[in-house]
Amino acid sequence: MLFGDDVPLTYRVVDPRTGDVVARGVRQDASEWIMDAGGAPRVYICCDEA
C-alpha cells in the first residue's frame, strides 16, 4: 500500500494483461482510497501529469 503526502493524487488503473486503462481520476486527498471491484490483475499508477 502506498500512503503519504508524497504520493501524487492523479492516478490510472491498468489491466496488465491487455494494457487497457480501466480507471483514471484524481483523488481529493492523500488518504482517499482508489476503489476497484477486484477479481483481475491491476497496476496502479500515481503520477503528476502537470
mmCIF entry with sequence, helices, sheets and N, C-alpha, C, O atoms, coordinates in Angstrom:
data_MODEL
# 
_entry.id   MODEL 
# 
_entity.id                         1 
_entity.type                       polymer 
_entity.pdbx_number_of_molecules   1 
# 
_entity_poly.entity_id                      1 
_entity_poly.type                           'polypeptide(L)' 
_entity_poly.nstd_linkage                   no 
_entity_poly.nstd_monomer                   no 
_entity_poly.pdbx_seq_one_letter_code       MLFGDDVPLTYRVVDPRTGDVVARGVRQDASEWIMDAGGAPRVYICCDEA 
_entity_poly.pdbx_seq_one_letter_code_can   MLFGDDVPLTYRVVDPRTGDVVARGVRQDASEWIMDAGGAPRVYICCDEA 
_entity_poly.pdbx_strand_id                 A 
# 
loop_
_entity_poly_seq.entity_id 
_entity_poly_seq.num 
_entity_poly_seq.mon_id 
_entity_poly_seq.hetero 
1 1  MET n 
1 2  LEU n 
1 3  PHE n 
1 4  GLY n 
1 5  ASP n 
1 6  ASP n 
1 7  VAL n 
1 8  PRO n 
1 9  LEU n 
1 10 THR n 
1 11 TYR n 
1 12 ARG n 
1 13 VAL n 
1 14 VAL n 
1 15 ASP n 
1 16 PRO n 
1 17 ARG n 
1 18 THR n 
1 19 GLY n 
1 20 ASP n 
1 21 VAL n 
1 22 VAL n 
1 23 ALA n 
1 24 ARG n 
1 25 GLY n 
1 26 VAL n 
1 27 ARG n 
1 28 GLN n 
1 29 ASP n 
1 30 ALA n 
1 31 SER n 
1 32 GLU n 
1 33 TRP n 
1 34 ILE n 
1 35 MET n 
1 36 ASP n 
1 37 ALA n 
1 38 GLY n 
1 39 GLY n 
1 40 ALA n 
1 41 PRO n 
1 42 ARG n 
1 43 VAL n 
1 44 TYR n 
1 45 ILE n 
1 46 CYS n 
1 47 CYS n 
1 48 ASP n 
1 49 GLU n 
1 50 ALA n 
# 
_struct_asym.id          A 
_struct_asym.entity_id   1 
# 
_struct_sheet.id               AA1 
_struct_sheet.type             ? 
_struct_sheet.number_strands   3 
_struct_sheet.details          ? 
# 
loop_
_struct_sheet_order.sheet_id 
_struct_sheet_order.range_id_1 
_struct_sheet_order.range_id_2 
_struct_sheet_order.offset 
_struct_sheet_order.sense 
AA1 1 2 ? anti-parallel 
AA1 2 3 ? anti-parallel 
# 
loop_
_struct_sheet_range.sheet_id 
_struct_sheet_range.id 
_struct_sheet_range.beg_label_comp_id 
_struct_sheet_range.beg_label_asym_id 
_struct_sheet_range.beg_label_seq_id 
_struct_sheet_range.pdbx_beg_PDB_ins_code 
_struct_sheet_range.end_label_comp_id 
_struct_sheet_range.end_label_asym_id 
_struct_sheet_range.end_label_seq_id 
_struct_sheet_range.pdbx_end_PDB_ins_code 
_struct_sheet_range.beg_auth_comp_id 
_struct_sheet_range.beg_auth_asym_id 
_struct_sheet_range.beg_auth_seq_id 
_struct_sheet_range.end_auth_comp_id 
_struct_sheet_range.end_auth_asym_id 
_struct_sheet_range.end_auth_seq_id 
AA1 1 VAL A 21 ? VAL A 26 ? VAL A 21 VAL A 26 
AA1 2 THR A 10 ? VAL A 14 ? THR A 10 VAL A 14 
AA1 3 VAL A 43 ? CYS A 46 ? VAL A 43 CYS A 46 
# 
loop_
_atom_site.group_PDB 
_atom_site.id 
_atom_site.type_symbol 
_atom_site.label_atom_id 
_atom_site.label_alt_id 
_atom_site.label_comp_id 
_atom_site.label_asym_id 
_atom_site.label_entity_id 
_atom_site.label_seq_id 
_atom_site.pdbx_PDB_ins_code 
_atom_site.Cartn_x 
_atom_site.Cartn_y 
_atom_site.Cartn_z 
_atom_site.occupancy 
_atom_site.B_iso_or_equiv 
_atom_site.pdbx_formal_charge 
_atom_site.auth_seq_id 
_atom_site.auth_comp_id 
_atom_site.auth_asym_id 
_atom_site.auth_atom_id 
_atom_site.pdbx_PDB_model_num 
ATOM 1   N N  . MET A 1 1  ? 0.838   -1.182  0.000   1.00 0.00 ? 1  MET A N  1 
ATOM 2   C CA . MET A 1 1  ? 0.000   0.000   0.000   1.00 0.00 ? 1  MET A CA 1 
ATOM 3   C C  . MET A 1 1  ? 0.881   1.243   0.000   1.00 0.00 ? 1  MET A C  1 
ATOM 4   O O  . MET A 1 1  ? 1.932   1.287   0.640   1.00 0.00 ? 1  MET A O  1 
ATOM 5   N N  . LEU A 1 2  ? 0.435   2.222   -0.715  1.00 0.00 ? 2  LEU A N  1 
ATOM 6   C CA . LEU A 1 2  ? 1.152   3.491   -0.768  1.00 0.00 ? 2  LEU A CA 1 
ATOM 7   C C  . LEU A 1 2  ? 0.338   4.551   -0.061  1.00 0.00 ? 2  LEU A C  1 
ATOM 8   O O  . LEU A 1 2  ? -0.834  4.762   -0.371  1.00 0.00 ? 2  LEU A O  1 
ATOM 9   N N  . PHE A 1 3  ? 0.956   5.204   0.874   1.00 0.00 ? 3  PHE A N  1 
ATOM 10  C CA . PHE A 1 3  ? 0.298   6.279   1.601   1.00 0.00 ? 3  PHE A CA 1 
ATOM 11  C C  . PHE A 1 3  ? 1.250   7.449   1.730   1.00 0.00 ? 3  PHE A C  1 
ATOM 12  O O  . PHE A 1 3  ? 2.459   7.297   1.553   1.00 0.00 ? 3  PHE A O  1 
ATOM 13  N N  . GLY A 1 4  ? 0.714   8.605   2.036   1.00 0.00 ? 4  GLY A N  1 
ATOM 14  C CA . GLY A 1 4  ? 1.540   9.762   2.333   1.00 0.00 ? 4  GLY A CA 1 
ATOM 15  C C  . GLY A 1 4  ? 1.308   10.907  1.378   1.00 0.00 ? 4  GLY A C  1 
ATOM 16  O O  . GLY A 1 4  ? 0.733   10.753  0.301   1.00 0.00 ? 4  GLY A O  1 
ATOM 17  N N  . ASP A 1 5  ? 1.773   12.055  1.809   1.00 0.00 ? 5  ASP A N  1 
ATOM 18  C CA . ASP A 1 5  ? 1.601   13.271  1.018   1.00 0.00 ? 5  ASP A CA 1 
ATOM 19  C C  . ASP A 1 5  ? 2.484   13.298  -0.224  1.00 0.00 ? 5  ASP A C  1 
ATOM 20  O O  . ASP A 1 5  ? 2.264   14.118  -1.115  1.00 0.00 ? 5  ASP A O  1 
ATOM 21  N N  . ASP A 1 6  ? 3.485   12.409  -0.300  1.00 0.00 ? 6  ASP A N  1 
ATOM 22  C CA . ASP A 1 6  ? 4.375   12.382  -1.461  1.00 0.00 ? 6  ASP A CA 1 
ATOM 23  C C  . ASP A 1 6  ? 3.800   11.591  -2.626  1.00 0.00 ? 6  ASP A C  1 
ATOM 24  O O  . ASP A 1 6  ? 4.338   11.651  -3.732  1.00 0.00 ? 6  ASP A O  1 
ATOM 25  N N  . VAL A 1 7  ? 2.716   10.850  -2.403  1.00 0.00 ? 7  VAL A N  1 
ATOM 26  C CA . VAL A 1 7  ? 2.089   10.070  -3.473  1.00 0.00 ? 7  VAL A CA 1 
ATOM 27  C C  . VAL A 1 7  ? 1.172   11.009  -4.264  1.00 0.00 ? 7  VAL A C  1 
ATOM 28  O O  . VAL A 1 7  ? 0.256   11.594  -3.687  1.00 0.00 ? 7  VAL A O  1 
ATOM 29  N N  . PRO A 1 8  ? 1.401   11.163  -5.575  1.00 0.00 ? 8  PRO A N  1 
ATOM 30  C CA . PRO A 1 8  ? 0.566   12.064  -6.379  1.00 0.00 ? 8  PRO A CA 1 
ATOM 31  C C  . PRO A 1 8  ? -0.914  11.668  -6.314  1.00 0.00 ? 8  PRO A C  1 
ATOM 32  O O  . PRO A 1 8  ? -1.239  10.494  -6.142  1.00 0.00 ? 8  PRO A O  1 
ATOM 33  N N  . LEU A 1 9  ? -1.794  12.640  -6.451  1.00 0.00 ? 9  LEU A N  1 
ATOM 34  C CA . LEU A 1 9  ? -3.232  12.405  -6.372  1.00 0.00 ? 9  LEU A CA 1 
ATOM 35  C C  . LEU A 1 9  ? -3.817  11.902  -7.694  1.00 0.00 ? 9  LEU A C  1 
ATOM 36  O O  . LEU A 1 9  ? -4.857  11.244  -7.694  1.00 0.00 ? 9  LEU A O  1 
ATOM 37  N N  . THR A 1 10 ? -3.172  12.199  -8.804  1.00 0.00 ? 10 THR A N  1 
ATOM 38  C CA . THR A 1 10 ? -3.634  11.739  -10.116 1.00 0.00 ? 10 THR A CA 1 
ATOM 39  C C  . THR A 1 10 ? -3.253  10.269  -10.294 1.00 0.00 ? 10 THR A C  1 
ATOM 40  O O  . THR A 1 10 ? -2.124  9.878   -9.999  1.00 0.00 ? 10 THR A O  1 
ATOM 41  N N  . TYR A 1 11 ? -4.198  9.457   -10.778 1.00 0.00 ? 11 TYR A N  1 
ATOM 42  C CA . TYR A 1 11 ? -3.922  8.024   -10.904 1.00 0.00 ? 11 TYR A CA 1 
ATOM 43  C C  . TYR A 1 11 ? -4.542  7.433   -12.165 1.00 0.00 ? 11 TYR A C  1 
ATOM 44  O O  . TYR A 1 11 ? -5.470  7.989   -12.752 1.00 0.00 ? 11 TYR A O  1 
ATOM 45  N N  . ARG A 1 12 ? -3.995  6.289   -12.558 1.00 0.00 ? 12 ARG A N  1 
ATOM 46  C CA . ARG A 1 12 ? -4.555  5.431   -13.589 1.00 0.00 ? 12 ARG A CA 1 
ATOM 47  C C  . ARG A 1 12 ? -4.506  4.010   -13.068 1.00 0.00 ? 12 ARG A C  1 
ATOM 48  O O  . ARG A 1 12 ? -3.585  3.645   -12.337 1.00 0.00 ? 12 ARG A O  1 
ATOM 49  N N  . VAL A 1 13 ? -5.494  3.202   -13.441 1.00 0.00 ? 13 VAL A N  1 
ATOM 50  C CA . VAL A 1 13 ? -5.512  1.779   -13.108 1.00 0.00 ? 13 VAL A CA 1 
ATOM 51  C C  . VAL A 1 13 ? -5.472  1.027   -14.433 1.00 0.00 ? 13 VAL A C  1 
ATOM 52  O O  . VAL A 1 13 ? -6.315  1.235   -15.306 1.00 0.00 ? 13 VAL A O  1 
ATOM 53  N N  . VAL A 1 14 ? -4.470  0.141   -14.570 1.00 0.00 ? 14 VAL A N  1 
ATOM 54  C CA . VAL A 1 14 ? -4.221  -0.538  -15.837 1.00 0.00 ? 14 VAL A CA 1 
ATOM 55  C C  . VAL A 1 14 ? -4.365  -2.047  -15.642 1.00 0.00 ? 14 VAL A C  1 
ATOM 56  O O  . VAL A 1 14 ? -3.930  -2.600  -14.632 1.00 0.00 ? 14 VAL A O  1 
ATOM 57  N N  . ASP A 1 15 ? -4.980  -2.700  -16.623 1.00 0.00 ? 15 ASP A N  1 
ATOM 58  C CA . ASP A 1 15 ? -5.020  -4.158  -16.666 1.00 0.00 ? 15 ASP A CA 1 
ATOM 59  C C  . ASP A 1 15 ? -3.716  -4.602  -17.323 1.00 0.00 ? 15 ASP A C  1 
ATOM 60  O O  . ASP A 1 15 ? -3.525  -4.361  -18.515 1.00 0.00 ? 15 ASP A O  1 
ATOM 61  N N  . PRO A 1 16 ? -2.806  -5.251  -16.575 1.00 0.00 ? 16 PRO A N  1 
ATOM 62  C CA . PRO A 1 16 ? -1.501  -5.590  -17.149 1.00 0.00 ? 16 PRO A CA 1 
ATOM 63  C C  . PRO A 1 16 ? -1.564  -6.667  -18.231 1.00 0.00 ? 16 PRO A C  1 
ATOM 64  O O  . PRO A 1 16 ? -0.603  -6.842  -18.980 1.00 0.00 ? 16 PRO A O  1 
ATOM 65  N N  . ARG A 1 17 ? -2.679  -7.389  -18.325 1.00 0.00 ? 17 ARG A N  1 
ATOM 66  C CA . ARG A 1 17 ? -2.793  -8.419  -19.360 1.00 0.00 ? 17 ARG A CA 1 
ATOM 67  C C  . ARG A 1 17 ? -3.037  -7.813  -20.728 1.00 0.00 ? 17 ARG A C  1 
ATOM 68  O O  . ARG A 1 17 ? -2.597  -8.357  -21.741 1.00 0.00 ? 17 ARG A O  1 
ATOM 69  N N  . THR A 1 18 ? -3.748  -6.670  -20.760 1.00 0.00 ? 18 THR A N  1 
ATOM 70  C CA . THR A 1 18 ? -4.121  -6.056  -22.033 1.00 0.00 ? 18 THR A CA 1 
ATOM 71  C C  . THR A 1 18 ? -3.507  -4.677  -22.253 1.00 0.00 ? 18 THR A C  1 
ATOM 72  O O  . THR A 1 18 ? -3.409  -4.204  -23.385 1.00 0.00 ? 18 THR A O  1 
ATOM 73  N N  . GLY A 1 19 ? -3.092  -4.037  -21.157 1.00 0.00 ? 19 GLY A N  1 
ATOM 74  C CA . GLY A 1 19 ? -2.594  -2.667  -21.244 1.00 0.00 ? 19 GLY A CA 1 
ATOM 75  C C  . GLY A 1 19 ? -3.701  -1.632  -21.228 1.00 0.00 ? 19 GLY A C  1 
ATOM 76  O O  . GLY A 1 19 ? -3.428  -0.434  -21.314 1.00 0.00 ? 19 GLY A O  1 
ATOM 77  N N  . ASP A 1 20 ? -4.958  -2.078  -21.118 1.00 0.00 ? 20 ASP A N  1 
ATOM 78  C CA . ASP A 1 20 ? -6.087  -1.152  -21.101 1.00 0.00 ? 20 ASP A CA 1 
ATOM 79  C C  . ASP A 1 20 ? -6.132  -0.368  -19.795 1.00 0.00 ? 20 ASP A C  1 
ATOM 80  O O  . ASP A 1 20 ? -5.916  -0.926  -18.719 1.00 0.00 ? 20 ASP A O  1 
ATOM 81  N N  . VAL A 1 21 ? -6.413  0.928   -19.897 1.00 0.00 ? 21 VAL A N  1 
ATOM 82  C CA . VAL A 1 21 ? -6.664  1.750   -18.719 1.00 0.00 ? 21 VAL A CA 1 
ATOM 83  C C  . VAL A 1 21 ? -8.119  1.511   -18.327 1.00 0.00 ? 21 VAL A C  1 
ATOM 84  O O  . VAL A 1 21 ? -9.030  1.833   -19.089 1.00 0.00 ? 21 VAL A O  1 
ATOM 85  N N  . VAL A 1 22 ? -8.337  0.945   -17.139 1.00 0.00 ? 22 VAL A N  1 
ATOM 86  C CA . VAL A 1 22 ? -9.695  0.603   -16.711 1.00 0.00 ? 22 VAL A CA 1 
ATOM 87  C C  . VAL A 1 22 ? -10.297 1.648   -15.779 1.00 0.00 ? 22 VAL A C  1 
ATOM 88  O O  . VAL A 1 22 ? -11.498 1.624   -15.510 1.00 0.00 ? 22 VAL A O  1 
ATOM 89  N N  . ALA A 1 23 ? -9.472  2.560   -15.288 1.00 0.00 ? 23 ALA A N  1 
ATOM 90  C CA . ALA A 1 23 ? -9.960  3.660   -14.458 1.00 0.00 ? 23 ALA A CA 1 
ATOM 91  C C  . ALA A 1 23 ? -8.904  4.753   -14.430 1.00 0.00 ? 23 ALA A C  1 
ATOM 92  O O  . ALA A 1 23 ? -7.715  4.497   -14.625 1.00 0.00 ? 23 ALA A O  1 
ATOM 93  N N  . ARG A 1 24 ? -9.352  5.955   -14.189 1.00 0.00 ? 24 ARG A N  1 
ATOM 94  C CA . ARG A 1 24 ? -8.438  7.087   -14.016 1.00 0.00 ? 24 ARG A CA 1 
ATOM 95  C C  . ARG A 1 24 ? -9.166  8.163   -13.229 1.00 0.00 ? 24 ARG A C  1 
ATOM 96  O O  . ARG A 1 24 ? -10.396 8.212   -13.205 1.00 0.00 ? 24 ARG A O  1 
ATOM 97  N N  . GLY A 1 25 ? -8.398  9.011   -12.594 1.00 0.00 ? 25 GLY A N  1 
ATOM 98  C CA . GLY A 1 25 ? -9.019  10.075  -11.839 1.00 0.00 ? 25 GLY A CA 1 
ATOM 99  C C  . GLY A 1 25 ? -8.022  10.843  -10.999 1.00 0.00 ? 25 GLY A C  1 
ATOM 100 O O  . GLY A 1 25 ? -6.809  10.687  -11.137 1.00 0.00 ? 25 GLY A O  1 
ATOM 101 N N  . VAL A 1 26 ? -8.561  11.677  -10.124 1.00 0.00 ? 26 VAL A N  1 
ATOM 102 C CA . VAL A 1 26 ? -7.769  12.470  -9.199  1.00 0.00 ? 26 VAL A CA 1 
ATOM 103 C C  . VAL A 1 26 ? -8.402  12.319  -7.824  1.00 0.00 ? 26 VAL A C  1 
ATOM 104 O O  . VAL A 1 26 ? -9.570  12.653  -7.628  1.00 0.00 ? 26 VAL A O  1 
ATOM 105 N N  . ARG A 1 27 ? -7.623  11.814  -6.874  1.00 0.00 ? 27 ARG A N  1 
ATOM 106 C CA . ARG A 1 27 ? -8.124  11.697  -5.508  1.00 0.00 ? 27 ARG A CA 1 
ATOM 107 C C  . ARG A 1 27 ? -8.206  13.086  -4.880  1.00 0.00 ? 27 ARG A C  1 
ATOM 108 O O  . ARG A 1 27 ? -7.432  13.972  -5.241  1.00 0.00 ? 27 ARG A O  1 
ATOM 109 N N  . GLN A 1 28 ? -9.125  13.282  -3.955  1.00 0.00 ? 28 GLN A N  1 
ATOM 110 C CA . GLN A 1 28 ? -9.302  14.571  -3.303  1.00 0.00 ? 28 GLN A CA 1 
ATOM 111 C C  . GLN A 1 28 ? -8.197  14.865  -2.292  1.00 0.00 ? 28 GLN A C  1 
ATOM 112 O O  . GLN A 1 28 ? -7.813  16.020  -2.106  1.00 0.00 ? 28 GLN A O  1 
ATOM 113 N N  . ASP A 1 29 ? -7.687  13.818  -1.639  1.00 0.00 ? 29 ASP A N  1 
ATOM 114 C CA . ASP A 1 29 ? -6.579  13.974  -0.709  1.00 0.00 ? 29 ASP A CA 1 
ATOM 115 C C  . ASP A 1 29 ? -5.819  12.656  -0.602  1.00 0.00 ? 29 ASP A C  1 
ATOM 116 O O  . ASP A 1 29 ? -6.262  11.632  -1.124  1.00 0.00 ? 29 ASP A O  1 
ATOM 117 N N  . ALA A 1 30 ? -4.683  12.688  0.071   1.00 0.00 ? 30 ALA A N  1 
ATOM 118 C CA . ALA A 1 30 ? -3.782  11.539  0.116   1.00 0.00 ? 30 ALA A CA 1 
ATOM 119 C C  . ALA A 1 30 ? -4.356  10.339  0.852   1.00 0.00 ? 30 ALA A C  1 
ATOM 120 O O  . ALA A 1 30 ? -3.865  9.224   0.675   1.00 0.00 ? 30 ALA A O  1 
ATOM 121 N N  . SER A 1 31 ? -5.382  10.536  1.672   1.00 0.00 ? 31 SER A N  1 
ATOM 122 C CA . SER A 1 31 ? -5.947  9.414   2.424   1.00 0.00 ? 31 SER A CA 1 
ATOM 123 C C  . SER A 1 31 ? -7.073  8.693   1.675   1.00 0.00 ? 31 SER A C  1 
ATOM 124 O O  . SER A 1 31 ? -7.551  7.656   2.133   1.00 0.00 ? 31 SER A O  1 
ATOM 125 N N  . GLU A 1 32 ? -7.499  9.230   0.533   1.00 0.00 ? 32 GLU A N  1 
ATOM 126 C CA . GLU A 1 32 ? -8.591  8.622   -0.232  1.00 0.00 ? 32 GLU A CA 1 
ATOM 127 C C  . GLU A 1 32 ? -8.111  7.359   -0.950  1.00 0.00 ? 32 GLU A C  1 
ATOM 128 O O  . GLU A 1 32 ? -7.061  7.370   -1.593  1.00 0.00 ? 32 GLU A O  1 
ATOM 129 N N  . TRP A 1 33 ? -8.876  6.274   -0.840  1.00 0.00 ? 33 TRP A N  1 
ATOM 130 C CA . TRP A 1 33 ? -8.555  5.001   -1.488  1.00 0.00 ? 33 TRP A CA 1 
ATOM 131 C C  . TRP A 1 33 ? -8.944  5.042   -2.952  1.00 0.00 ? 33 TRP A C  1 
ATOM 132 O O  . TRP A 1 33 ? -9.889  5.734   -3.331  1.00 0.00 ? 33 TRP A O  1 
ATOM 133 N N  . ILE A 1 34 ? -8.217  4.302   -3.775  1.00 0.00 ? 34 ILE A N  1 
ATOM 134 C CA . ILE A 1 34 ? -8.586  4.100   -5.180  1.00 0.00 ? 34 ILE A CA 1 
ATOM 135 C C  . ILE A 1 34 ? -9.377  2.797   -5.210  1.00 0.00 ? 34 ILE A C  1 
ATOM 136 O O  . ILE A 1 34 ? -8.823  1.725   -4.967  1.00 0.00 ? 34 ILE A O  1 
ATOM 137 N N  . MET A 1 35 ? -10.659 2.888   -5.506  1.00 0.00 ? 35 MET A N  1 
ATOM 138 C CA . MET A 1 35 ? -11.544 1.726   -5.445  1.00 0.00 ? 35 MET A CA 1 
ATOM 139 C C  . MET A 1 35 ? -11.489 0.933   -6.753  1.00 0.00 ? 35 MET A C  1 
ATOM 140 O O  . MET A 1 35 ? -11.337 1.494   -7.838  1.00 0.00 ? 35 MET A O  1 
ATOM 141 N N  . ASP A 1 36 ? -11.617 -0.390  -6.612  1.00 0.00 ? 36 ASP A N  1 
ATOM 142 C CA . ASP A 1 36 ? -11.657 -1.282  -7.758  1.00 0.00 ? 36 ASP A CA 1 
ATOM 143 C C  . ASP A 1 36 ? -12.502 -2.490  -7.358  1.00 0.00 ? 36 ASP A C  1 
ATOM 144 O O  . ASP A 1 36 ? -12.446 -2.933  -6.211  1.00 0.00 ? 36 ASP A O  1 
ATOM 145 N N  . ALA A 1 37 ? -13.278 -3.017  -8.289  1.00 0.00 ? 37 ALA A N  1 
ATOM 146 C CA . ALA A 1 37 ? -14.153 -4.157  -7.992  1.00 0.00 ? 37 ALA A CA 1 
ATOM 147 C C  . ALA A 1 37 ? -13.360 -5.420  -7.672  1.00 0.00 ? 37 ALA A C  1 
ATOM 148 O O  . ALA A 1 37 ? -13.878 -6.336  -7.035  1.00 0.00 ? 37 ALA A O  1 
ATOM 149 N N  . GLY A 1 38 ? -12.102 -5.469  -8.115  1.00 0.00 ? 38 GLY A N  1 
ATOM 150 C CA . GLY A 1 38 ? -11.270 -6.639  -7.848  1.00 0.00 ? 38 GLY A CA 1 
ATOM 151 C C  . GLY A 1 38 ? -11.561 -7.767  -8.809  1.00 0.00 ? 38 GLY A C  1 
ATOM 152 O O  . GLY A 1 38 ? -12.362 -7.625  -9.733  1.00 0.00 ? 38 GLY A O  1 
ATOM 153 N N  . GLY A 1 39 ? -10.902 -8.895  -8.583  1.00 0.00 ? 39 GLY A N  1 
ATOM 154 C CA . GLY A 1 39 ? -11.132 -10.063 -9.418  1.00 0.00 ? 39 GLY A CA 1 
ATOM 155 C C  . GLY A 1 39 ? -10.240 -10.157 -10.637 1.00 0.00 ? 39 GLY A C  1 
ATOM 156 O O  . GLY A 1 39 ? -10.321 -11.132 -11.385 1.00 0.00 ? 39 GLY A O  1 
ATOM 157 N N  . ALA A 1 40 ? -9.391  -9.165  -10.854 1.00 0.00 ? 40 ALA A N  1 
ATOM 158 C CA . ALA A 1 40 ? -8.494  -9.191  -12.009 1.00 0.00 ? 40 ALA A CA 1 
ATOM 159 C C  . ALA A 1 40 ? -7.190  -8.499  -11.633 1.00 0.00 ? 40 ALA A C  1 
ATOM 160 O O  . ALA A 1 40 ? -7.173  -7.654  -10.737 1.00 0.00 ? 40 ALA A O  1 
ATOM 161 N N  . PRO A 1 41 ? -6.100  -8.847  -12.306 1.00 0.00 ? 41 PRO A N  1 
ATOM 162 C CA . PRO A 1 41 ? -4.834  -8.164  -12.034 1.00 0.00 ? 41 PRO A CA 1 
ATOM 163 C C  . PRO A 1 41 ? -4.947  -6.673  -12.347 1.00 0.00 ? 41 PRO A C  1 
ATOM 164 O O  . PRO A 1 41 ? -5.602  -6.281  -13.312 1.00 0.00 ? 41 PRO A O  1 
ATOM 165 N N  . ARG A 1 42 ? -4.311  -5.861  -11.535 1.00 0.00 ? 42 ARG A N  1 
ATOM 166 C CA . ARG A 1 42 ? -4.331  -4.412  -11.737 1.00 0.00 ? 42 ARG A CA 1 
ATOM 167 C C  . ARG A 1 42 ? -2.970  -3.820  -11.406 1.00 0.00 ? 42 ARG A C  1 
ATOM 168 O O  . ARG A 1 42 ? -2.269  -4.311  -10.522 1.00 0.00 ? 42 ARG A O  1 
ATOM 169 N N  . VAL A 1 43 ? -2.604  -2.770  -12.118 1.00 0.00 ? 43 VAL A N  1 
ATOM 170 C CA . VAL A 1 43 ? -1.439  -1.969  -11.820 1.00 0.00 ? 43 VAL A CA 1 
ATOM 171 C C  . VAL A 1 43 ? -1.941  -0.552  -11.557 1.00 0.00 ? 43 VAL A C  1 
ATOM 172 O O  . VAL A 1 43 ? -2.650  0.029   -12.378 1.00 0.00 ? 43 VAL A O  1 
ATOM 173 N N  . TYR A 1 44 ? -1.564  -0.006  -10.406 1.00 0.00 ? 44 TYR A N  1 
ATOM 174 C CA . TYR A 1 44 ? -1.986  1.343   -10.032 1.00 0.00 ? 44 TYR A CA 1 
ATOM 175 C C  . TYR A 1 44 ? -0.813  2.288   -10.284 1.00 0.00 ? 44 TYR A C  1 
ATOM 176 O O  . TYR A 1 44 ? 0.284   2.082   -9.766  1.00 0.00 ? 44 TYR A O  1 
ATOM 177 N N  . ILE A 1 45 ? -1.055  3.316   -11.079 1.00 0.00 ? 45 ILE A N  1 
ATOM 178 C CA . ILE A 1 45 ? -0.018  4.281   -11.436 1.00 0.00 ? 45 ILE A CA 1 
ATOM 179 C C  . ILE A 1 45 ? -0.445  5.629   -10.887 1.00 0.00 ? 45 ILE A C  1 
ATOM 180 O O  . ILE A 1 45 ? -1.492  6.157   -11.263 1.00 0.00 ? 45 ILE A O  1 
ATOM 181 N N  . CYS A 1 46 ? 0.359   6.182   -10.005 1.00 0.00 ? 46 CYS A N  1 
ATOM 182 C CA . CYS A 1 46 ? 0.108   7.508   -9.448  1.00 0.00 ? 46 CYS A CA 1 
ATOM 183 C C  . CYS A 1 46 ? 1.220   8.417   -9.942  1.00 0.00 ? 46 CYS A C  1 
ATOM 184 O O  . CYS A 1 46 ? 2.393   8.165   -9.666  1.00 0.00 ? 46 CYS A O  1 
ATOM 185 N N  . CYS A 1 47 ? 0.862   9.487   -10.678 1.00 0.00 ? 47 CYS A N  1 
ATOM 186 C CA . CYS A 1 47 ? 1.893   10.374  -11.199 1.00 0.00 ? 47 CYS A CA 1 
ATOM 187 C C  . CYS A 1 47 ? 1.313   11.775  -11.400 1.00 0.00 ? 47 CYS A C  1 
ATOM 188 O O  . CYS A 1 47 ? 0.134   11.949  -11.709 1.00 0.00 ? 47 CYS A O  1 
ATOM 189 N N  . ASP A 1 48 ? 2.175   12.751  -11.215 1.00 0.00 ? 48 ASP A N  1 
ATOM 190 C CA . ASP A 1 48 ? 1.793   14.128  -11.504 1.00 0.00 ? 48 ASP A CA 1 
ATOM 191 C C  . ASP A 1 48 ? 1.811   14.304  -13.006 1.00 0.00 ? 48 ASP A C  1 
ATOM 192 O O  . ASP A 1 48 ? 2.825   14.041  -13.653 1.00 0.00 ? 48 ASP A O  1 
ATOM 193 N N  . GLU A 1 49 ? 0.706   14.743  -13.563 1.00 0.00 ? 49 GLU A N  1 
ATOM 194 C CA . GLU A 1 49 ? 0.627   14.930  -15.010 1.00 0.00 ? 49 GLU A CA 1 
ATOM 195 C C  . GLU A 1 49 ? 0.665   16.400  -15.382 1.00 0.00 ? 49 GLU A C  1 
ATOM 196 O O  . GLU A 1 49 ? 0.274   16.780  -16.486 1.00 0.00 ? 49 GLU A O  1 
ATOM 197 N N  . ALA A 1 50 ? 1.134   17.220  -14.463 1.00 0.00 ? 50 ALA A N  1 
ATOM 198 C CA . ALA A 1 50 ? 1.193   18.663  -14.717 1.00 0.00 ? 50 ALA A CA 1 
ATOM 199 C C  . ALA A 1 50 ? 2.375   19.032  -15.575 1.00 0.00 ? 50 ALA A C  1 
ATOM 200 O O  . ALA A 1 50 ? 2.571   20.208  -15.883 1.00 0.00 ? 50 ALA A O  1 
# 
